[in-house]
């Protein structure tokens, strides 16, 4: 059977990435086989035009994919990978989006010569605004690396690291980062309501303000610190608010502790 890619797991992130790949034209639905035990999720994959099976036993005996993307929870990695050992130590490149799961884990199950790429995407990949960071072992060919980078680019920005140990920090910053931002929006909405604004207005102001500021930071040639200074008048309202956030480096310390907690949990998941 001709299949360029096998996607193992079609939950929120797996399906978001798959939709981006197909929607961008980077891969045809007929070139993808999805392995997903959940019937509802399997039906959603099939609705995109892909072949979808419940487990490895449903894969044709003659299938030989170029890429196998593992999009399951870290706790399930070892059990899941065992079913794909026949593709190890060969030309098939494995791509993992499981937090905290090392390349060594893949090599120990699939074979030490297996090409492996670790990728940490984040939720905005669902709308093409994601941040994907990759690390590849020495067995990944340039062709496979470029193909995977092209797929990931359909979901947002792509960066790479040369030291796998940095993937735990990547997970803590961009992988978990959307959760921090969503909570910041929640907190800004709550503060706006406390200040007297109606719920709908509070939500609209908070979301659009964060969106506008993030877009400006992404498109401006100025550093975020310079933009902050530009919007802060001497003894003005912004300065008064920033005195609270920046006093004793309150927000910086809190975010640093937040990222470190997530980084340490990423390490734990991989142990």
C-alpha positions in Angstrom: 0.0 0.0 0.0 1.3 3.5 -0.8 1.2 5.7 2.2 3.6 8.5 2.8 2.6 9.1 6.4 1.0 7.2 9.3 -0.5 9.4 12.1 -0.8 7.5 15.4 -3.4 9.3 17.5 -5.9 11.8 16.2 -6.8 13.8 19.3 -6.9 17.6 19.5 -3.2 18.2 18.5 -3.0 15.3 16.1 -6.1 16.3 14.2 -5.1 20.0 14.3 -1.8 19.2 12.7 -3.4 16.8 10.2 -5.9 19.4 9.1 -3.2 21.9 8.5 -1.1 19.5 6.5 -4.0 18.6 4.2 -5.5 22.1 4.0 -2.1 23.5 2.9 -1.8 20.9 0.2 1.5 19.7 1.7 0.2 16.2 1.7 -2.9 14.5 0.2 -5.4 12.7 2.4 -4.9 9.6 0.3 -1.2 9.6 1.4 -2.1 9.4 5.1 -3.3 6.5 7.3 -4.6 7.4 10.8 -4.4 4.9 13.6 -6.9 5.9 16.3 -8.8 3.5 18.7 -11.5 6.0 19.5 -14.4 5.6 17.1 -15.5 9.2 17.1 -12.0 10.5 16.5 -11.4 7.9 13.8 -14.5 9.1 12.0 -13.2 12.7 12.1 -10.0 11.6 10.5 -12.0 9.7 7.8 -14.0 12.8 7.2 -10.8 14.5 6.1 -10.4 11.9 3.4 -7.8 9.8 5.2 -7.8 6.0 5.7 -8.4 5.3 9.4 -7.9 2.2 11.4 -8.4 1.3 15.0 -5.0 -0.2 15.7 -1.8 -1.5 14.1 -3.5 -4.7 13.2 -5.5 -2.7 10.7 -2.4 -1.5 8.8 -1.8 -3.4 5.6 1.1 -5.8 5.7 2.8 -4.2 2.8 2.6 -0.6 4.1 6.0 1.2 4.3 5.5 4.8 5.4 8.2 7.5 5.0 7.0 9.1 8.2 5.2 7.8 11.4 3.9 10.6 13.6 3.3 9.6 17.2 0.7 11.9 18.7 -0.3 10.0 21.9 0.1 10.9 25.6 3.6 10.4 27.0 2.4 7.7 29.4 1.2 5.5 26.5 4.4 5.9 24.4 6.1 2.6 25.3 3.0 0.5 24.8 2.1 2.2 21.5 5.6 2.1 20.0 6.0 -1.6 20.4 3.4 -2.0 17.6 5.6 -0.1 15.1 8.9 -1.9 15.7 8.8 -3.4 12.2 9.4 0.2 10.8 12.4 0.7 13.1 16.1 0.7 12.1 15.2 1.6 8.5 14.1 4.4 6.2 11.0 5.4 8.2 11.4 8.5 10.2 9.5 8.7 13.5 8.2 12.1 14.6 7.1 12.4 18.3 5.0 15.2 19.7 4.9 13.6 23.2 6.2 15.9 26.0 9.2 14.7 27.9 9.8 11.6 25.8 13.4 11.3 24.8 14.9 10.1 21.5 16.6 7.3 23.5 13.2 6.0 24.5 12.3 5.6 20.8 15.7 4.1 20.0 15.4 1.5 22.8 12.1 0.2 21.5 12.5 0.7 17.7 16.2 0.2 17.3 19.2 2.4 17.8 19.5 3.3 14.1 15.9 4.6 13.9 15.6 8.1 12.6 13.7 10.1 15.2 12.5 13.7 15.4 11.1 15.2 18.6 8.7 18.0 18.1 7.0 20.2 20.6 4.0 21.9 19.0 1.4 24.1 20.8 -2.3 24.5 20.7 -2.4 27.5 18.3 -1.2 25.1 15.6 -4.9 24.4 15.3 -5.3 27.8 13.6 -2.0 27.9 11.8 -0.4 30.1 14.5 1.5 27.5 16.3 5.1 27.4 17.5 6.9 24.1 16.7 10.4 23.3 17.9 12.2 20.2 16.8 15.3 18.1 17.7 16.5 15.3 15.3 18.9 12.5 16.0 21.8 11.8 13.7 20.0 9.2 11.7 17.5 11.6 10.2 18.2 12.4 6.5 18.2 16.0 5.2 15.3 15.0 2.9 13.2 13.7 5.8 14.1 16.7 7.9 13.0 19.1 5.2 9.8 17.2 4.5 8.8 17.3 8.2 9.7 20.9 8.5 7.5 21.6 5.5 4.6 19.8 7.2 5.0 21.6 10.4 5.3 25.0 8.7 1.6 24.5 7.7 0.7 24.9 11.4 2.9 28.0 12.2 6.5 28.8 13.0 9.2 26.2 13.1 12.5 26.3 15.0 15.1 23.7 16.0 17.5 23.0 18.8 20.8 21.1 18.7 20.7 20.0 22.3 17.9 17.6 23.2 18.0 18.6 26.9 16.6 22.0 25.8 13.3 20.3 24.8 12.2 20.4 28.4 12.5 24.2 28.4 10.8 24.4 25.0 7.9 22.4 26.4 7.7 24.7 29.4 7.7 27.9 27.4 5.9 27.4 24.0 4.3 24.0 24.6 2.6 25.0 27.9 2.8 28.8 27.2 -0.7 29.1 25.6 -2.2 27.9 28.9 -0.4 30.7 30.8 -1.6 33.3 28.3 -5.2 32.0 28.5 -5.1 32.3 32.3 -3.7 35.8 32.0 -6.7 36.7 29.8 -8.9 35.2 32.4 -7.3 37.3 35.1 -7.5 40.4 33.0 -11.2 39.8 32.4 -11.8 39.3 36.2 -9.9 42.5 37.0 -11.9 44.4 34.3 -15.2 43.2 35.9 -14.0 44.1 39.3 -13.3 47.6 37.9 -17.0 47.8 36.9 -17.1 46.7 33.2 -19.9 44.4 32.0 -18.8 40.8 31.4 -19.1 40.9 27.6 -17.1 44.2 27.4 -14.5 42.9 29.9 -13.9 39.8 27.8 -13.8 41.7 24.5 -11.3 44.2 25.8 -9.0 41.6 27.4 -8.9 39.3 24.4 -8.4 42.0 21.8 -5.8 43.8 23.9 -3.7 40.6 24.3 -4.2 39.7 20.6 -3.2 43.2 19.5 -0.2 43.5 21.7 1.1 40.0 20.7 0.6 40.8 17.0 2.5 44.1 17.4 5.3 42.3 19.3 5.5 39.7 16.5 5.5 42.2 13.6 7.5 45.1 15.1 11.2 45.5 14.6 11.4 46.8 18.2 12.1 44.5 21.3 9.1 44.0 23.7 10.9 46.1 26.3 11.1 49.0 23.9 7.4 48.7 23.0 6.6 48.7 26.7 8.5 51.9 27.2 6.8 53.5 24.2 3.3 52.9 25.7 4.4 54.0 29.2 4.1 57.7 29.9 5.9 59.1 32.9 3.7 58.9 35.9 0.8 57.8 33.7 -1.8 55.1 34.1 0.3 52.4 32.4 3.3 53.3 34.7 1.0 52.9 37.7 0.0 49.5 36.7 3.5 48.4 35.8 4.7 49.5 39.2 2.7 46.6 40.5 3.7 44.0 37.9 7.4 45.1 37.8 7.9 46.0 41.4 10.4 43.6 42.9 10.2 41.9 39.5 7.0 40.3 40.7 5.7 39.1 37.3 9.1 38.0 36.0 9.7 36.0 39.2 6.2 34.4 38.9 6.6 33.5 35.3 10.1 32.1 35.9 8.7 29.9 38.7 5.9 28.8 36.4 8.2 27.8 33.5 10.6 26.0 35.9 7.7 24.0 37.3 6.6 23.0 33.8 10.2 22.2 32.8 10.7 19.9 35.8 7.4 18.1 35.1 8.6 17.6 31.5 11.7 15.9 32.9 9.6 13.7 35.2 7.4 12.6 32.3 10.5 11.4 30.5 12.0 9.5 33.3 
